[in-house]
Amino acid sequence: MNKKELVAAMAAKTDASGAAADRAVNALIEIISHTLKKGDSLTLPGFGTFEVRNRAARTGRNPKTGEELKIAASRVPAFKPGAALKAAVNGSGK
């Protein structure tokens, strides 16, 4: 599913217009992004947690030349699914 399909599904599920659903999806993405940018996590009970994880600096290898290169430390967004979401994906949820 892409963003356009998500907006259409949200509009149908909530009986909202496509424009209103698009604004809601954009707002949700903006809120999640802003929260993670601050270094905070966002928890949606039953769904999961969006969080920021620190990735240490490491040595990598250029696959084309085999040359070693240094990869800088970074912060990466991550999602940890909740129990209800895991159960739904595995077919044992409602």
N, C-alpha and C positions, 0 to 999 in steps of 0.2 A: 504494500500500500504506500502510495506517495502522499505528499501534502495535499494535493488537489483532491484525492480520494478521501483523505481524512476529513477535510473540510466538508465535503458532500455527505459523508456518513454522519458527522456531527450535526449538520443542518437537518438531516432526516430524523435522527434520533431525538433531537430537542425541539422539533417543529419550529426552528428558527430559519431566518433567511440565510442564503449562502454568504452574503456580505457579513452578517452578524457572526456566523460560525467562523468565517475567515479571521475576523477581528479577535475572536476568542482564542483561536489556535495561535495566532501571532502573539497575543498577550501572554499566553501560557509559555511559549518558547522564550519570550523576552524575560519573563519572571524567572524561569529556570536558569537562563544564561546569566542574568544579573546576580542571582543568589550564588551560583558557582563561582562567578568572577570575584565575589567578595571572599570566597574561601569557605562559605557555609554549605551545609547540606540541606536538601529539601526532601522531607519524608511524606509519602502519601500512604497512610495505613492500608494494608491489604494489597497495595500495588507494588511499592518498592521505594528505594531511596536513591536520589541523585546525589553524588558526592564528588569531591576533588581528591585525587590521589597523587602523591609525589612520586615521580619516577627518578631514580638516581642516575647520575652520569655514568656512562658505560662506553666501552670500546666496541665499535661495530666494524663491519667489513663491506667494502664496495663489492657488490656481486659481480660486476663486470670486470673489474681489474684485480680483485682480491686484496686491494690495498686497505690497511687498517685506517679507521678514522674515529675521532672522538665524537660521541653523541652527548650533547649537553643535558644536564638535569632539566626536568620540566614538570609541570603540573598538568594532569590529564583528567578530563571528566570521566566519571564512571557511573554505572547504574547497578544497583544490587536489588534483584527482584524480591518481593515479599512472598510469604508462604501462600497466600491466596492466589497470586499470579502463577506461581510455580505449579500449584495444584490444578489450576485451570488449563495450563499448557499441557500438563501430563494427563488430562482427561478425567481427573478425579474431583474437579471443582464443579460448581453449579452452572 
